[in-house]
Amino acid sequence: MKPLNTQMKPQDILLLLKLISINDNSWKQQIVAEALGMSQSEVSESVARSKYSGLLDPKGKKVMKMAFMDFLQFGLKYVFPQKPGPVVRGIPTSHSALPLSEQITSNENYVWPYAKGPVRGHSIIPLYSSVPEAALFDDALHELLALVDALRVGRVRERELALNELKKRIIGK
């Protein structure tokens, strides 16, 4: 029997955000795997790590929202840090994407590198390689991922706005 690697991985955050965006505790691993561009075994391993860490309930179906918010607020930027990179074509993220783009005016765009992306901006390496395509098919997921990126790379104001938006979307506050 292969021992479980209990250390969180970036794709675990992607999975948890997807579960929040679909808001259905009867979700199926195969459907979520396809939507995220992950293999079913990657999703299964992610579920196991998230259960072990207390971010999913013991049945592995429901996100433990308060614990997840604590992790996003206090741990994310240290565990999965990111700095803006060179200017590339891509999909808007952080303050360059909704909902923060309605609240923050900036001449500096942040994007996930993606050849078919509509915007040029400083590259932000996504949490997982399939993030740009997964975000194209799920607006709610795109917004959650952009808010998470604002926590990873934003200045104080962007982080505060992102945190407030995430609290509204994840725990309803």
TORBA-670507 format. One record per atom (N, C-alpha, C): x, y, z negated; chain; atom name. Coordinates in Angstrom, 1 decimal. Layout:
BEGIN
NODE, X, Y, Z, A, CA .
...
! end
This chain:
BEGIN
NODE, 0.8, -1.2, 0.0, A, N .
NODE, 0.0, 0.0, 0.0, A, CA .
NODE, 0.9, 1.2, 0.0, A, C .
NODE, 0.6, 2.1, 0.9, A, N .
NODE, 1.4, 3.4, 1.0, A, CA .
NODE, 1.0, 4.4, -0.1, A, C .
NODE, 2.0, 4.9, -0.8, A, N .
NODE, 1.6, 5.8, -1.9, A, CA .
NODE, 1.1, 7.2, -1.3, A, C .
NODE, 0.2, 7.8, -2.0, A, N .
NODE, -0.4, 9.0, -1.6, A, CA .
NODE, 0.6, 10.2, -1.8, A, C .
NODE, 0.8, 11.0, -0.8, A, N .
NODE, 1.6, 12.2, -0.9, A, CA .
NODE, 0.6, 13.2, -1.4, A, C .
NODE, 0.7, 13.7, -2.7, A, N .
NODE, -0.3, 14.6, -3.3, A, CA .
NODE, 0.0, 16.1, -3.1, A, C .
NODE, 1.1, 16.4, -2.4, A, N .
NODE, 1.4, 17.8, -2.2, A, CA .
NODE, 0.5, 18.4, -1.1, A, C .
NODE, -0.2, 19.5, -1.4, A, N .
NODE, -1.1, 20.1, -0.4, A, CA .
NODE, -0.3, 20.5, 0.8, A, C .
NODE, -1.0, 20.4, 2.0, A, N .
NODE, -0.4, 20.8, 3.2, A, CA .
NODE, -1.3, 21.9, 3.9, A, C .
NODE, -0.8, 22.7, 4.8, A, N .
NODE, -1.5, 23.8, 5.4, A, CA .
NODE, -2.9, 23.3, 6.0, A, C .
NODE, -2.9, 22.1, 6.6, A, N .
NODE, -4.1, 21.6, 7.2, A, CA .
NODE, -5.2, 21.3, 6.2, A, C .
NODE, -4.8, 21.2, 4.9, A, N .
NODE, -5.8, 21.0, 3.9, A, CA .
NODE, -6.6, 22.3, 3.7, A, C .
NODE, -6.0, 23.4, 3.8, A, N .
NODE, -6.7, 24.7, 3.7, A, CA .
NODE, -7.6, 24.8, 4.9, A, C .
NODE, -7.2, 24.4, 6.1, A, N .
NODE, -8.0, 24.5, 7.3, A, CA .
NODE, -9.3, 23.6, 7.1, A, C .
NODE, -9.1, 22.4, 6.6, A, N .
NODE, -10.2, 21.5, 6.4, A, CA .
NODE, -11.2, 22.1, 5.4, A, C .
NODE, -10.7, 22.6, 4.3, A, N .
NODE, -11.6, 23.2, 3.2, A, CA .
NODE, -12.4, 24.3, 3.8, A, C .
NODE, -11.7, 25.2, 4.6, A, N .
NODE, -12.4, 26.3, 5.2, A, CA .
NODE, -13.5, 25.8, 6.2, A, C .
NODE, -13.2, 24.8, 6.9, A, N .
NODE, -14.1, 24.2, 7.8, A, CA .
NODE, -15.4, 23.7, 7.1, A, C .
NODE, -15.1, 23.0, 6.0, A, N .
NODE, -16.3, 22.5, 5.2, A, CA .
NODE, -17.1, 23.6, 4.6, A, C .
NODE, -16.5, 24.7, 4.3, A, N .
NODE, -17.2, 25.9, 3.8, A, CA .
NODE, -18.0, 26.5, 5.0, A, C .
NODE, -17.4, 26.5, 6.2, A, N .
NODE, -18.1, 27.2, 7.3, A, CA .
NODE, -19.3, 26.3, 7.8, A, C .
NODE, -19.2, 25.0, 7.7, A, N .
NODE, -20.4, 24.2, 8.1, A, CA .
NODE, -21.4, 24.0, 7.0, A, C .
NODE, -21.0, 24.2, 5.7, A, N .
NODE, -21.9, 24.2, 4.6, A, CA .
NODE, -22.9, 23.1, 4.6, A, C .
NODE, -22.4, 21.9, 4.7, A, N .
NODE, -23.2, 20.7, 4.8, A, CA .
NODE, -22.5, 19.5, 4.1, A, C .
NODE, -22.9, 19.1, 3.0, A, N .
NODE, -22.2, 18.0, 2.2, A, CA .
NODE, -22.3, 16.6, 2.8, A, C .
NODE, -23.1, 16.5, 3.9, A, N .
NODE, -23.2, 15.2, 4.6, A, CA .
NODE, -22.3, 15.2, 5.8, A, C .
NODE, -21.3, 16.0, 5.9, A, N .
NODE, -20.4, 16.0, 7.0, A, CA .
NODE, -19.7, 14.7, 7.2, A, C .
NODE, -19.3, 14.4, 8.5, A, N .
NODE, -18.6, 13.2, 8.9, A, CA .
NODE, -17.2, 13.5, 9.3, A, C .
NODE, -16.3, 12.7, 8.9, A, N .
NODE, -14.9, 12.9, 9.1, A, CA .
NODE, -14.6, 13.0, 10.6, A, C .
NODE, -15.1, 12.1, 11.4, A, N .
NODE, -14.8, 12.1, 12.9, A, CA .
NODE, -15.3, 13.4, 13.5, A, C .
NODE, -16.4, 13.9, 13.2, A, N .
NODE, -16.9, 15.2, 13.8, A, CA .
NODE, -16.0, 16.4, 13.4, A, C .
NODE, -15.7, 16.4, 12.1, A, N .
NODE, -14.8, 17.5, 11.6, A, CA .
NODE, -13.4, 17.4, 12.2, A, C .
NODE, -12.9, 16.2, 12.3, A, N .
NODE, -11.6, 16.0, 13.0, A, CA .
NODE, -11.6, 16.5, 14.4, A, C .
NODE, -12.6, 16.2, 15.2, A, N .
NODE, -12.7, 16.7, 16.5, A, CA .
NODE, -12.8, 18.2, 16.6, A, C .
NODE, -13.6, 18.8, 15.7, A, N .
NODE, -13.7, 20.2, 15.7, A, CA .
NODE, -12.4, 20.9, 15.3, A, C .
NODE, -11.6, 20.3, 14.5, A, N .
NODE, -10.3, 20.9, 14.1, A, CA .
NODE, -9.1, 20.5, 14.9, A, C .
NODE, -9.3, 19.6, 15.9, A, N .
NODE, -8.2, 19.2, 16.6, A, CA .
NODE, -7.2, 18.3, 15.8, A, C .
NODE, -7.7, 17.6, 14.9, A, N .
NODE, -6.9, 16.7, 14.0, A, CA .
NODE, -7.3, 15.3, 14.2, A, C .
NODE, -6.5, 14.4, 13.9, A, N .
NODE, -6.8, 13.0, 13.9, A, CA .
NODE, -7.7, 12.6, 12.7, A, C .
NODE, -8.5, 11.6, 12.8, A, N .
NODE, -9.3, 11.2, 11.7, A, CA .
NODE, -8.5, 10.8, 10.5, A, C .
NODE, -7.3, 10.2, 10.8, A, N .
NODE, -6.4, 9.8, 9.6, A, CA .
NODE, -5.9, 11.1, 8.9, A, C .
NODE, -5.6, 12.1, 9.7, A, N .
NODE, -5.1, 13.4, 9.1, A, CA .
NODE, -6.2, 14.0, 8.2, A, C .
NODE, -7.5, 13.9, 8.6, A, N .
NODE, -8.6, 14.4, 7.8, A, CA .
NODE, -8.7, 13.5, 6.6, A, C .
NODE, -8.6, 12.2, 6.7, A, N .
NODE, -8.7, 11.3, 5.6, A, CA .
NODE, -7.7, 11.6, 4.5, A, C .
NODE, -6.4, 11.8, 5.0, A, N .
NODE, -5.3, 12.1, 4.1, A, CA .
NODE, -5.5, 13.5, 3.4, A, C .
NODE, -6.0, 14.4, 4.2, A, N .
NODE, -6.3, 15.8, 3.7, A, CA .
NODE, -7.4, 15.7, 2.6, A, C .
NODE, -8.4, 14.9, 2.8, A, N .
NODE, -9.5, 14.7, 1.8, A, CA .
NODE, -8.9, 14.2, 0.6, A, C .
NODE, -8.0, 13.2, 0.7, A, N .
NODE, -7.4, 12.5, -0.5, A, CA .
NODE, -6.6, 13.5, -1.3, A, C .
NODE, -5.8, 14.3, -0.6, A, N .
NODE, -5.0, 15.3, -1.3, A, CA .
NODE, -5.8, 16.4, -2.0, A, C .
NODE, -6.9, 16.8, -1.3, A, N .
NODE, -7.8, 17.8, -1.8, A, CA .
NODE, -8.6, 17.3, -3.0, A, C .
NODE, -8.9, 16.1, -3.0, A, N .
NODE, -9.6, 15.5, -4.2, A, CA .
NODE, -8.6, 15.4, -5.3, A, C .
NODE, -7.4, 14.9, -5.1, A, N .
NODE, -6.4, 14.8, -6.1, A, CA .
NODE, -6.1, 16.2, -6.8, A, C .
NODE, -6.1, 17.2, -5.9, A, N .
NODE, -5.8, 18.6, -6.5, A, CA .
NODE, -7.0, 19.2, -7.1, A, C .
NODE, -8.1, 18.6, -7.0, A, N .
NODE, -9.3, 19.2, -7.6, A, CA .
NODE, -10.0, 20.3, -6.7, A, C .
NODE, -9.7, 20.3, -5.5, A, N .
NODE, -10.3, 21.3, -4.6, A, CA .
NODE, -11.5, 20.7, -3.8, A, C .
NODE, -11.7, 19.4, -3.9, A, N .
NODE, -12.8, 18.6, -3.4, A, CA .
NODE, -13.4, 17.8, -4.6, A, C .
NODE, -14.7, 17.6, -4.6, A, N .
NODE, -15.3, 16.8, -5.7, A, CA .
NODE, -14.8, 15.4, -5.5, A, C .
NODE, -15.0, 14.5, -6.6, A, N .
NODE, -14.5, 13.1, -6.5, A, CA .
NODE, -15.0, 12.3, -5.3, A, C .
NODE, -16.2, 12.6, -4.8, A, N .
NODE, -16.7, 11.9, -3.6, A, CA .
NODE, -16.1, 12.4, -2.3, A, C .
NODE, -15.4, 13.6, -2.4, A, N .
NODE, -14.7, 14.1, -1.2, A, CA .
NODE, -15.6, 14.8, -0.2, A, C .
NODE, -16.7, 15.3, -0.7, A, N .
NODE, -17.7, 15.9, 0.3, A, CA .
NODE, -17.9, 17.4, 0.0, A, C .
NODE, -17.7, 17.8, -1.2, A, N .
NODE, -18.1, 19.2, -1.6, A, CA .
NODE, -16.9, 19.9, -2.1, A, C .
NODE, -16.7, 21.1, -1.5, A, N .
NODE, -15.5, 22.0, -1.9, A, CA .
NODE, -15.8, 22.5, -3.3, A, C .
NODE, -14.8, 22.4, -4.2, A, N .
NODE, -14.9, 23.0, -5.5, A, CA .
NODE, -14.6, 24.5, -5.4, A, C .
NODE, -15.6, 25.3, -5.2, A, N .
NODE, -15.4, 26.7, -4.7, A, CA .
NODE, -14.6, 27.6, -5.7, A, C .
NODE, -14.9, 27.5, -6.9, A, N .
NODE, -14.2, 28.4, -7.9, A, CA .
NODE, -12.7, 28.0, -7.9, A, C .
NODE, -12.4, 26.7, -7.9, A, N .
NODE, -11.0, 26.3, -7.9, A, CA .
NODE, -10.3, 26.7, -6.6, A, C .
NODE, -11.0, 26.6, -5.5, A, N .
NODE, -10.5, 27.0, -4.2, A, CA .
NODE, -10.2, 28.5, -4.1, A, C .
NODE, -11.1, 29.3, -4.7, A, N .
NODE, -10.9, 30.7, -4.7, A, CA .
NODE, -9.7, 31.1, -5.6, A, C .
NODE, -9.5, 30.4, -6.7, A, N .
NODE, -8.4, 30.6, -7.5, A, CA .
NODE, -7.1, 30.3, -6.7, A, C .
NODE, -7.1, 29.2, -6.0, A, N .
NODE, -5.9, 28.9, -5.2, A, CA .
NODE, -5.6, 29.9, -4.2, A, C .
NODE, -6.7, 30.3, -3.4, A, N .
NODE, -6.5, 31.3, -2.4, A, CA .
NODE, -6.0, 32.7, -3.0, A, C .
NODE, -6.6, 33.1, -4.1, A, N .
NODE, -6.2, 34.3, -4.7, A, CA .
NODE, -4.8, 34.3, -5.3, A, C .
NODE, -4.4, 33.3, -6.0, A, N .
NODE, -3.2, 33.3, -6.7, A, CA .
NODE, -2.0, 32.5, -6.2, A, C .
NODE, -2.3, 31.5, -5.3, A, N .
NODE, -1.3, 30.6, -4.9, A, CA .
NODE, -1.0, 30.6, -3.4, A, C .
NODE, -1.9, 30.9, -2.6, A, N .
NODE, -1.8, 30.7, -1.1, A, CA .
NODE, -0.5, 31.4, -0.5, A, C .
NODE, -0.4, 32.7, -0.9, A, N .
NODE, 0.7, 33.5, -0.2, A, CA .
NODE, 2.1, 33.0, -0.7, A, C .
NODE, 2.1, 32.2, -1.8, A, N .
NODE, 3.4, 31.7, -2.3, A, CA .
NODE, 3.7, 30.3, -1.7, A, C .
NODE, 2.6, 29.6, -1.5, A, N .
NODE, 2.8, 28.2, -1.0, A, CA .
NODE, 2.9, 28.2, 0.5, A, C .
NODE, 2.1, 29.0, 1.2, A, N .
NODE, 2.2, 29.1, 2.7, A, CA .
NODE, 2.4, 30.5, 3.1, A, C .
NODE, 3.6, 31.1, 2.8, A, N .
NODE, 3.9, 32.4, 3.1, A, CA .
NODE, 4.1, 32.6, 4.6, A, C .
NODE, 3.9, 33.9, 5.1, A, N .
NODE, 4.1, 34.2, 6.5, A, CA .
NODE, 4.5, 35.6, 6.6, A, C .
NODE, 5.3, 35.9, 7.6, A, N .
NODE, 5.7, 37.3, 7.9, A, CA .
NODE, 5.4, 37.5, 9.4, A, C .
NODE, 4.9, 38.7, 9.8, A, N .
NODE, 4.6, 38.9, 11.2, A, CA .
NODE, 5.9, 38.8, 12.0, A, C .
NODE, 5.7, 38.2, 13.2, A, N .
NODE, 6.8, 37.9, 14.1, A, CA .
NODE, 6.7, 38.8, 15.4, A, C .
NODE, 7.4, 38.4, 16.5, A, N .
NODE, 7.4, 39.2, 17.7, A, CA .
NODE, 6.0, 39.3, 18.3, A, C .
NODE, 5.9, 40.3, 19.2, A, N .
NODE, 4.7, 40.6, 19.9, A, CA .
NODE, 4.5, 39.5, 20.9, A, C .
NODE, 3.3, 38.9, 20.9, A, N .
NODE, 2.9, 37.9, 21.9, A, CA .
NODE, 1.4, 38.1, 22.2, A, C .
NODE, 0.9, 37.3, 23.2, A, N .
NODE, -0.5, 37.2, 23.5, A, CA .
NODE, -1.1, 36.2, 22.6, A, C .
NODE, -2.4, 36.5, 22.1, A, N .
NODE, -3.0, 35.6, 21.2, A, CA .
NODE, -4.4, 35.9, 20.8, A, C .
NODE, -4.8, 35.3, 19.7, A, N .
NODE, -6.2, 35.5, 19.2, A, CA .
NODE, -6.1, 36.3, 17.9, A, C .
NODE, -6.8, 37.4, 17.8, A, N .
NODE, -6.7, 38.2, 16.6, A, CA .
NODE, -6.9, 37.5, 15.3, A, C .
NODE, -6.1, 37.9, 14.3, A, N .
NODE, -6.3, 37.4, 12.9, A, CA .
NODE, -6.0, 38.5, 11.9, A, C .
NODE, -6.1, 38.2, 10.7, A, N .
NODE, -5.9, 39.1, 9.6, A, CA .
NODE, -6.8, 40.4, 9.8, A, C .
NODE, -6.2, 41.5, 9.7, A, N .
NODE, -7.0, 42.8, 9.8, A, CA .
NODE, -7.4, 43.1, 11.2, A, C .
NODE, -6.9, 42.4, 12.2, A, N .
NODE, -7.2, 42.6, 13.6, A, CA .
NODE, -8.5, 41.8, 14.0, A, C .
NODE, -9.0, 41.0, 13.2, A, N .
NODE, -10.2, 40.2, 13.5, A, CA .
NODE, -11.3, 40.5, 12.6, A, C .
NODE, -12.5, 40.2, 13.0, A, N .
NODE, -13.7, 40.4, 12.1, A, CA .
NODE, -13.5, 39.5, 10.8, A, C .
NODE, -13.9, 40.0, 9.7, A, N .
NODE, -14.7, 41.2, 9.4, A, CA .
NODE, -13.8, 42.4, 9.1, A, C .
NODE, -12.5, 42.2, 8.9, A, N .
NODE, -11.6, 43.3, 8.4, A, CA .
NODE, -11.4, 44.3, 9.5, A, C .
NODE, -11.5, 44.0, 10.8, A, N .
NODE, -11.3, 44.9, 11.9, A, CA .
NODE, -12.4, 46.0, 11.8, A, C .
NODE, -13.5, 45.8, 11.2, A, N .
NODE, -14.6, 46.8, 11.0, A, CA .
NODE, -14.3, 47.8, 9.9, A, C .
NODE, -13.4, 47.4, 9.0, A, N .
NODE, -13.1, 48.2, 7.8, A, CA .
NODE, -11.7, 48.8, 7.9, A, C .
NODE, -10.8, 48.3, 8.7, A, N .
NODE, -9.4, 48.8, 8.8, A, CA .
NODE, -9.1, 49.2, 10.2, A, C .
NODE, -8.6, 50.4, 10.4, A, N .
NODE, -8.1, 50.8, 11.7, A, CA .
NODE, -6.6, 50.8, 11.7, A, C .
NODE, -6.1, 50.1, 12.7, A, N .
NODE, -4.6, 49.9, 12.8, A, CA .
NODE, -4.2, 49.8, 14.3, A, C .
NODE, -3.1, 50.4, 14.6, A, N .
NODE, -2.5, 50.3, 15.9, A, CA .
NODE, -1.7, 49.0, 16.1, A, C .
NODE, -1.5, 48.3, 15.0, A, N .
NODE, -0.7, 47.1, 14.9, A, CA .
NODE, -1.6, 45.9, 14.8, A, C .
NODE, -1.7, 45.1, 15.9, A, N .
NODE, -2.5, 43.9, 15.9, A, CA .
NODE, -1.7, 42.7, 15.4, A, C .
NODE, -2.4, 41.8, 14.7, A, N .
NODE, -1.8, 40.5, 14.4, A, CA .
NODE, -2.6, 39.4, 15.1, A, C .
NODE, -1.9, 38.5, 15.7, A, N .
NODE, -2.5, 37.4, 16.5, A, CA .
NODE, -1.9, 36.0, 16.2, A, C .
NODE, -2.7, 35.0, 16.4, A, N .
NODE, -2.1, 33.6, 16.5, A, CA .
NODE, -1.7, 33.5, 17.9, A, C .
NODE, -0.4, 33.1, 18.1, A, N .
NODE, 0.0, 32.9, 19.5, A, CA .
NODE, -0.9, 31.9, 20.3, A, C .
NODE, -1.4, 32.3, 21.4, A, N .
NODE, -2.2, 31.5, 22.3, A, CA .
NODE, -2.2, 32.1, 23.7, A, C .
NODE, -1.8, 31.3, 24.6, A, N .
NODE, -1.6, 31.8, 26.0, A, CA .
NODE, -2.8, 32.5, 26.6, A, C .
NODE, -4.0, 31.9, 26.3, A, N .
NODE, -5.2, 32.5, 26.8, A, CA .
NODE, -5.9, 33.5, 26.0, A, C .
NODE, -5.1, 34.0, 24.9, A, N .
NODE, -5.7, 35.0, 24.0, A, CA .
NODE, -5.9, 36.3, 24.7, A, C .
NODE, -6.9, 37.1, 24.1, A, N .
NODE, -7.3, 38.4, 24.8, A, CA .
NODE, -6.4, 39.6, 24.3, A, C .
NODE, -5.6, 39.4, 23.3, A, N .
NODE, -4.9, 40.6, 22.7, A, CA .
NODE, -3.4, 40.3, 22.5, A, C .
NODE, -2.7, 41.4, 22.6, A, N .
NODE, -1.2, 41.3, 22.3, A, CA .
NODE, -1.0, 41.9, 20.9, A, C .
NODE, -0.2, 41.2, 20.1, A, N .
NODE, 0.1, 41.7, 18.8, A, CA .
NODE, 1.2, 40.9, 18.2, A, C .
NODE, 1.5, 41.2, 16.9, A, N .
NODE, 2.6, 40.5, 16.2, A, CA .
NODE, 2.1, 39.1, 15.9, A, C .
NODE, 3.0, 38.2, 16.1, A, N .
NODE, 2.6, 36.8, 15.9, A, CA .
NODE, 2.5, 36.4, 14.4, A, C .
NODE, 1.4, 35.7, 14.1, A, N .
NODE, 1.3, 35.1, 12.8, A, CA .
NODE, 1.2, 33.6, 13.0, A, C .
NODE, 2.1, 32.8, 12.5, A, N .
NODE, 2.0, 31.4, 12.7, A, CA .
NODE, 0.8, 30.9, 11.9, A, C .
NODE, -0.1, 30.2, 12.6, A, N .
NODE, -1.3, 29.7, 11.9, A, CA .
NODE, -1.0, 28.6, 10.9, A, C .
NODE, -1.9, 28.4, 10.0, A, N .
NODE, -1.7, 27.3, 9.0, A, CA .
NODE, -1.5, 25.9, 9.7, A, C .
NODE, -2.1, 25.7, 10.8, A, N .
NODE, -2.0, 24.5, 11.5, A, CA .
NODE, -2.1, 24.7, 13.0, A, C .
NODE, -1.5, 23.9, 13.8, A, N .
NODE, -1.3, 24.2, 15.2, A, CA .
NODE, -2.6, 24.3, 16.0, A, C .
NODE, -3.7, 23.7, 15.5, A, N .
NODE, -5.0, 23.7, 16.2, A, CA .
NODE, -5.9, 24.9, 15.8, A, C .
NODE, -5.4, 25.7, 14.9, A, N .
NODE, -6.2, 26.8, 14.4, A, CA .
NODE, -6.8, 27.7, 15.6, A, C .
NODE, -5.9, 28.2, 16.5, A, N .
NODE, -6.5, 29.1, 17.5, A, CA .
NODE, -7.7, 28.4, 18.3, A, C .
NODE, -7.6, 27.2, 18.7, A, N .
NODE, -8.7, 26.6, 19.5, A, CA .
NODE, -9.9, 26.3, 18.6, A, C .
NODE, -9.6, 25.8, 17.4, A, N .
NODE, -10.7, 25.6, 16.4, A, CA .
NODE, -11.5, 26.8, 16.2, A, C .
NODE, -10.8, 28.0, 16.0, A, N .
NODE, -11.5, 29.2, 15.7, A, CA .
NODE, -12.3, 29.7, 16.9, A, C .
NODE, -11.9, 29.4, 18.1, A, N .
NODE, -12.7, 29.8, 19.3, A, CA .
NODE, -14.1, 29.2, 19.3, A, C .
NODE, -14.2, 28.1, 18.7, A, N .
NODE, -15.5, 27.4, 18.8, A, CA .
NODE, -16.4, 27.5, 17.5, A, C .
NODE, -15.9, 28.3, 16.5, A, N .
NODE, -16.6, 28.4, 15.3, A, CA .
NODE, -16.3, 29.8, 14.7, A, C .
NODE, -17.2, 30.8, 14.9, A, N .
NODE, -16.9, 32.2, 14.5, A, CA .
NODE, -16.8, 32.3, 13.0, A, C .
NODE, -17.6, 31.5, 12.2, A, N .
NODE, -17.5, 31.6, 10.8, A, CA .
NODE, -16.1, 31.1, 10.3, A, C .
NODE, -15.6, 30.0, 10.9, A, N .
NODE, -14.3, 29.5, 10.6, A, CA .
NODE, -13.2, 30.5, 11.0, A, C .
NODE, -13.4, 31.1, 12.1, A, N .
NODE, -12.4, 32.2, 12.6, A, CA .
NODE, -12.3, 33.3, 11.5, A, C .
NODE, -13.5, 33.8, 11.1, A, N .
NODE, -13.5, 34.8, 10.1, A, CA .
NODE, -12.8, 34.4, 8.8, A, C .
NODE, -13.1, 33.2, 8.3, A, N .
NODE, -12.5, 32.7, 7.1, A, CA .
NODE, -11.0, 32.6, 7.3, A, C .
NODE, -10.5, 32.0, 8.4, A, N .
NODE, -9.1, 31.9, 8.6, A, CA .
NODE, -8.4, 33.3, 8.7, A, C .
NODE, -9.1, 34.2, 9.3, A, N .
NODE, -8.5, 35.6, 9.5, A, CA .
NODE, -8.4, 36.2, 8.1, A, C .
NODE, -9.4, 36.0, 7.2, A, N .
NODE, -9.3, 36.5, 5.9, A, CA .
NODE, -8.2, 35.9, 5.1, A, C .
NODE, -8.0, 34.6, 5.2, A, N .
NODE, -6.9, 33.9, 4.6, A, CA .
NODE, -5.6, 34.4, 5.1, A, C .
NODE, -5.5, 34.7, 6.4, A, N .
NODE, -4.2, 35.3, 6.9, A, CA .
NODE, -4.0, 36.7, 6.3, A, C .
NODE, -5.0, 37.4, 6.0, A, N .
NODE, -4.9, 38.7, 5.4, A, CA .
NODE, -4.3, 38.6, 4.0, A, C .
NODE, -4.6, 37.5, 3.3, A, N .
NODE, -4.0, 37.2, 2.0, A, CA .
NODE, -2.6, 36.8, 2.2, A, C .
NODE, -2.2, 36.1, 3.2, A, N .
NODE, -0.9, 35.7, 3.5, A, CA .
NODE, 0.1, 36.8, 3.9, A, C .
NODE, -0.4, 37.8, 4.7, A, N .
NODE, 0.5, 38.8, 5.3, A, CA .
NODE, 0.1, 40.2, 5.1, A, C .
NODE, -1.1, 40.4, 4.5, A, N .
NODE, -1.6, 41.8, 4.3, A, CA .
NODE, -0.9, 42.6, 3.2, A, C .
NODE, -1.1, 43.9, 3.3, A, N .
NODE, -0.6, 44.8, 2.3, A, CA .
NODE, -1.7, 44.7, 1.2, A, C .
NODE, -1.5, 45.5, 0.1, A, N .
NODE, -2.4, 45.4, -1.0, A, CA .
NODE, -3.9, 45.7, -0.6, A, C .
NODE, -4.1, 46.7, 0.2, A, N .
NODE, -5.5, 47.1, 0.5, A, CA .
NODE, -6.1, 45.9, 1.4, A, C .
NODE, -5.4, 45.4, 2.3, A, N .
NODE, -5.9, 44.3, 3.1, A, CA .
NODE, -6.2, 43.1, 2.3, A, C .
NODE, -5.3, 42.8, 1.4, A, N .
NODE, -5.5, 41.6, 0.5, A, CA .
NODE, -6.8, 41.8, -0.4, A, C .
NODE, -7.0, 43.0, -0.9, A, N .
NODE, -8.2, 43.3, -1.8, A, CA .
NODE, -9.4, 43.1, -1.0, A, C .
NODE, -9.5, 43.7, 0.2, A, N .
NODE, -10.7, 43.6, 1.1, A, CA .
NODE, -10.9, 42.2, 1.5, A, C .
NODE, -9.9, 41.4, 1.8, A, N .
NODE, -10.0, 40.0, 2.2, A, CA .
NODE, -10.5, 39.2, 1.0, A, C .
NODE, -10.0, 39.4, -0.1, A, N .
NODE, -10.4, 38.7, -1.3, A, CA .
NODE, -11.9, 38.9, -1.6, A, C .
NODE, -12.3, 40.1, -1.5, A, N .
NODE, -13.7, 40.4, -1.8, A, CA .
NODE, -14.6, 39.7, -0.7, A, C .
NODE, -14.2, 39.8, 0.5, A, N .
NODE, -15.0, 39.1, 1.6, A, CA .
NODE, -15.0, 37.6, 1.4, A, C .
NODE, -13.9, 37.0, 1.0, A, N .
NODE, -13.8, 35.6, 0.7, A, CA .
NODE, -14.7, 35.2, -0.4, A, C .
NODE, -14.7, 36.0, -1.5, A, N .
NODE, -15.5, 35.7, -2.6, A, CA .
NODE, -17.0, 35.7, -2.2, A, C .
NODE, -17.4, 36.6, -1.4, A, N .
NODE, -18.8, 36.7, -0.9, A, CA .
NODE, -19.1, 35.4, -0.1, A, C .
NODE, -18.2, 35.0, 0.7, A, N .
NODE, -18.5, 33.9, 1.6, A, CA .
NODE, -18.3, 32.5, 1.0, A, C .
NODE, -17.5, 32.4, 0.0, A, N .
NODE, -17.2, 31.1, -0.6, A, CA .
NODE, -18.0, 30.9, -1.9, A, C .
NODE, -18.1, 31.9, -2.8, A, N .
NODE, -18.8, 31.7, -4.0, A, CA .
NODE, -20.1, 32.5, -4.2, A, C .
NODE, -20.3, 33.4, -3.2, A, N .
NODE, -21.5, 34.2, -3.2, A, CA .
NODE, -21.4, 35.4, -4.1, A, C .
NODE, -20.2, 35.9, -4.4, A, N .
NODE, -20.1, 37.1, -5.3, A, CA .
NODE, -19.6, 38.3, -4.5, A, C .
! end
